Amino acid sequence: MPDPRAQLIDVGPFQLGPDAGSPAWRAVASDGVSTPTAAWADWVAFAQRVLQVDAIWREREARGDAWDQGHAASGSVDAVNPYR
């Protein structure tokens, strides 16, 4: 499954996305060039999207950990964890 943290977060006046080939993220205005500026409501929407993506990632990690524990208990050597 793709990592949900690698998705572009777009809240209208600005975007935050992973920088290709780097572990860093880059914030740009919607035009892709200027410095991001936004109203308070836009920053709140941005924070809400970050929290949503983080919650999705944590939930998938928890599912993967639970799957690993169940797999270890079963003793099967050929099973593949769909959450990793």
C-alpha positions as CSV (number, residue, x, y, z in Angstrom):
1,M,0.0,0.0,0.0
2,P,1.3,3.5,-0.8
3,D,2.4,5.6,2.2
4,P,-0.4,8.2,2.8
5,R,2.2,10.6,4.2
6,A,3.6,11.0,0.7
7,Q,0.4,12.5,-0.7
8,L,0.2,16.2,-1.7
9,I,-1.8,18.2,0.8
10,D,-3.7,21.0,-1.1
11,V,-5.8,23.4,0.8
12,G,-6.4,26.0,-2.0
13,P,-4.0,28.9,-1.7
14,F,-1.0,26.7,-0.9
15,Q,0.2,23.1,-1.2
16,L,2.6,20.9,0.9
17,G,4.1,18.0,-0.8
18,P,7.1,15.7,-0.6
19,D,10.2,16.9,-2.4
20,A,11.3,14.2,-5.0
21,G,14.5,12.4,-4.0
22,S,14.6,14.0,-0.5
23,P,13.0,13.3,2.8
24,A,12.0,17.0,3.0
25,W,8.6,18.6,2.2
26,R,8.1,21.7,0.2
27,A,5.4,24.3,0.6
28,V,4.4,26.4,-2.4
29,A,1.6,28.7,-3.3
30,S,-1.0,27.4,-5.7
31,D,0.8,29.0,-8.6
32,G,3.8,26.9,-7.8
33,V,6.2,29.8,-7.5
34,S,5.4,32.4,-4.8
35,T,5.6,32.2,-1.1
36,P,2.6,30.5,0.5
37,T,0.2,33.0,2.1
38,A,-3.2,32.2,3.4
39,A,-6.0,33.2,5.7
40,W,-6.4,31.7,9.2
41,A,-9.1,29.4,8.0
42,D,-6.8,28.0,5.3
43,W,-4.1,27.3,7.9
44,V,-6.7,25.6,10.1
45,A,-7.8,23.5,7.1
46,F,-4.2,22.6,6.4
47,A,-3.6,21.5,10.0
48,Q,-6.8,19.4,9.8
49,R,-5.6,17.6,6.6
50,V,-2.2,16.9,8.2
51,L,-3.9,15.4,11.2
52,Q,-6.2,13.3,8.9
53,V,-3.2,11.9,7.0
54,D,-1.3,11.2,10.2
55,A,-4.4,9.3,11.6
56,I,-4.6,7.2,8.4
57,W,-0.9,6.4,8.6
58,R,-1.1,5.4,12.3
59,E,-4.2,3.2,11.6
60,R,-2.4,1.4,8.8
61,E,0.7,0.9,11.0
62,A,-1.5,-0.5,13.8
63,R,-3.1,-2.9,11.3
64,G,0.3,-4.0,10.1
65,D,1.5,-4.5,13.6
66,A,-1.6,-6.6,14.5
67,W,-1.1,-8.6,11.3
68,D,2.5,-9.2,12.2
69,Q,1.6,-10.5,15.6
70,G,-1.1,-12.8,14.2
71,H,1.3,-14.1,11.5
72,A,4.0,-14.8,14.2
73,A,1.4,-16.7,16.2
74,S,0.4,-18.8,13.2
75,G,3.9,-19.9,12.3
76,S,3.2,-19.7,8.6
77,V,6.4,-18.7,6.6
78,D,4.8,-17.8,3.2
79,A,2.3,-15.2,4.2
80,V,2.8,-11.6,3.1
81,N,1.7,-8.6,5.2
82,P,-0.7,-6.5,3.0
83,Y,-0.1,-3.5,5.2
84,R,3.7,-3.3,4.7
